[in-house]
Amino acid sequence: MESHVTHSFHFLTKIPWTPVMKGIPEIAYGHHEKLDGSGYPRGLAGDQIPLQARMMTISDIYDALTAQDRPYKRAVPPATALDILHEEAKQGKLDQDLLEIFVEKRIYQPMAAR
């Protein structure tokens, strides 16, 4: 399961990205890294993780927790997912400032609901 990050990175590096989009492979590669270095695949920590990857990490965790279509686990309610994200931030795994923006701006909600 964890190898999907590396496979995606290698696939994405083959695409001739425009200058504005050229960072996408690194963003995708870092979306399972955690600020405390406990993530994967490279065990990056803190500022080694691109800002956009830290943003994607929060969104990806929320999506994984609340998705109704995962055959290997049940979805949790949005409030529970947010509690889990807050706990991860408190433990130093997620960027607290980015999580605050995610919650305050209700990024987790569909655009029509905001």
C-alpha positions in Angstrom: 0.0 0.0 0.0 2.8 2.5 0.9 4.5 2.0 -2.4 1.8 3.9 -4.2 3.5 7.2 -3.3 6.8 6.2 -5.0 5.0 4.7 -8.0 3.0 7.9 -8.4 6.1 10.0 -8.1 8.0 8.1 -10.8 4.9 8.2 -13.1 4.4 11.9 -12.5 8.1 12.8 -13.2 7.6 11.5 -16.8 5.0 14.2 -17.6 6.3 17.4 -19.2 4.8 19.8 -16.7 4.5 23.5 -17.3 6.8 25.7 -15.1 3.8 26.5 -12.8 2.9 22.8 -12.4 6.4 21.3 -12.3 6.3 20.8 -8.5 3.4 18.3 -8.6 5.6 15.2 -8.5 7.2 16.4 -5.3 3.9 17.4 -3.8 2.4 14.0 -4.5 5.6 12.3 -3.2 5.4 14.1 0.1 1.7 13.7 0.9 2.2 10.9 3.4 5.1 12.5 5.2 4.6 13.8 8.7 6.2 16.9 10.4 7.8 14.7 13.1 9.5 12.5 10.5 7.2 9.5 11.1 5.6 9.5 7.7 6.7 7.7 4.5 8.3 7.0 2.1 11.3 9.2 2.9 10.8 10.1 6.5 11.0 13.8 5.8 10.4 16.2 8.7 9.4 19.9 9.1 10.5 22.2 6.4 11.8 19.3 4.3 8.1 18.7 3.4 6.9 21.2 0.8 4.1 23.4 2.0 1.7 22.1 -0.7 2.4 18.5 0.4 1.6 19.4 4.0 -1.7 20.9 2.7 -2.4 17.7 0.7 -1.6 15.5 3.7 -4.4 17.1 5.7 -6.9 16.8 2.8 -5.8 13.3 2.1 -6.2 12.1 5.7 -9.7 13.7 5.9 -10.7 12.1 2.7 -9.4 8.7 3.7 -11.3 8.9 7.0 -14.6 10.1 5.6 -14.7 8.3 2.2 -17.8 6.1 1.9 -16.2 4.0 -0.9 -13.3 2.3 0.9 -14.0 -1.5 1.0 -11.3 -2.0 3.7 -12.8 0.3 6.3 -15.9 2.2 7.4 -16.1 6.0 7.0 -16.1 8.1 10.2 -18.3 11.2 10.6 -16.8 14.5 9.6 -16.6 15.7 13.2 -14.6 12.6 14.2 -12.3 13.0 11.2 -11.6 16.6 12.4 -10.9 15.4 15.9 -8.4 12.9 14.6 -6.7 15.6 12.5 -6.5 17.9 15.6 -5.0 15.1 17.6 -2.4 14.5 14.9 -1.5 18.2 14.9 -1.3 18.2 18.6 1.2 15.3 18.4 3.3 17.4 16.0 2.5 15.2 12.9 0.5 17.8 11.0 0.9 21.5 10.4 -1.3 23.2 13.0 -1.6 26.5 11.1 -2.7 24.8 7.9 -5.2 22.6 9.8 -6.7 25.8 11.3 -7.2 27.2 7.8 -8.6 23.9 6.6 -11.2 24.0 9.4 -11.9 27.8 9.5 -12.5 27.9 5.7 -14.3 24.6 5.8 -12.1 23.3 3.0 -13.4 19.8 3.8 -16.9 20.7 2.6 -18.0 20.7 -1.0 -17.9 24.2 -2.5 -21.7 24.5 -2.6 -22.0 23.9 1.2 -19.5 26.7 2.1 
